[in-house]
Amino acid sequence: MANAISNIEKQFFFQKKAFTVFGILLLASLFISIASQQYYIAALPVVILLGFLAIVDFRKIFYLLIIFIPLSTEYVFPNGFGLDLPTEPLMLILMGIFFLFNIRHGKELKSDFFKHPLSLLLLLHVAWIFITAVTS
């Protein structure tokens, strides 16, 4: 019983410490971004939090993508390049996580996953995109 209480106290202490460190990082990045007038520095804690979520449980990033799809807006850069924010960067992050996950756990995945009709259609679609991009 005492061991269980000790574990709960350790978890609470870790959560409290992590929350404090994240709060200090958030405030520091806000102060630095305001002082230097480079406002992209304020996004640093969000990037760190997304990186932590990608390592711990990337399903939450997928849920975040689903939530942001109706809220996304297109941002057009000065050279004419357009990007839907924040969904397209989240899709790229999830794609990278998927490739890293397959490299790490490729043999543990069932081969039925790639034999499913939807997976085959997606692979065919990606192959067609590749062919048309190369020939254009």
N, C-alpha and C positions, 0 to 999 in steps of 0.2 A: 504493500500500500504506500509506504513511504517512497519507494522507488518511482511509482506512478506520479506522485505529487511532485517529486523532484524533476521528472521529465516535463511535466506541465509547466513548472516554473521556468525551466530552461527554454521551452518554446516561447513562453510569454516574454522572457527577457530578450530572446533573439528577435521576436517580432517588434518589440518596443525599440530595440537598438536599430533595426533596419528602417523602421519608420522615422526615427530621429535622423539617421544618416541621409535618408532620401529627402526629408524636409530641409536639412541644411544644404544639401546639393541643389535643391530647387530654389531656395532663397539666394544662394550664391550665384547661380546661373542667371537669375533675374536681375540681381544687382549689377553683375558684370555686363549683361546685355544692354541694360539701360545706360550704364556709365559709358560704354564704348559705342553705343548707338548701332550695334550689330545684333539685331533682334533674333537672328537664327540661333544664337547661343542659348536662348531661353528654351529651345526644343531639346537640349541635351538630356535633361532628366527623362523626358518621354522616350527618347531613343534608348537610354539605358534600361528603362522599365520594359520596353518592347524586347530588348535583347535578353533580359532576364526571363520574360515570359516565353520567349522562343526556346530557351534552354530547359525550363521547367515543364511547361505544358503548352505546346503550340496550338492546341485546340482553341484556347482563349483568343489568340490572334485571328483565327478563322471566324469565330463569333463576332469579333470586333469588325472584321471585314463585312460580314453580313449586315451588321448594324449600320455601317457607314455607306453602304451602296446607295440607299435612297437620298443620302445627305451629300453625296459627292458633287463637286462643281468642277467645271473645266477651267484650267488656268492656261492661258496662251502666253508663251515666252516671246520675247521680242523678235527672235528669228523665225517665228511662225510655228514652232514646235508646241503642241498642245498636250496637256497632261491632266487627267482627272484626279483631283486630290480629295481625300487621302486614299482612295481605293487602289489605284494602280501601284503606288509604292508598296502597299500591303500585299498585293498580289505577287509582286516581285520578291518580297521577303518570304512569303509562303512557298513560292517556287524554289527558292534557294534552300529553305528548310527541308522541303521534300527531297531535293537531290542529296543533301547531306544525310538525311535520314536513310535514304536508299543505299548510300555508300556504307553507312555504319551498320544498318540492319537489313541489308539486301537479301541475305540467305534466310532470314527469319520470315520474310513475307511469303505468303502463299502464292503459288503461281496462278491460282484461280483469279487473283486480282487483275492480272494482265490479260486473262482470257475472257473476261466479262465483256459482253457486247458494247457497253458504254465505254469501257476502257479502249476497246479496239476502235470505236468511232473517234474517240479523242486522239488516239495515236494517228489514225488516218487523217484527221483534220490538221494536226500539227505537221505531218509529212507534206500535206498539200500546201500549207502556208510556206513551208521551207522551199518547196519546188517553185512556187510562184514568186517568192522573194528572190531566189537565185536567178530566175529567168527574166525578171523585170529590169 
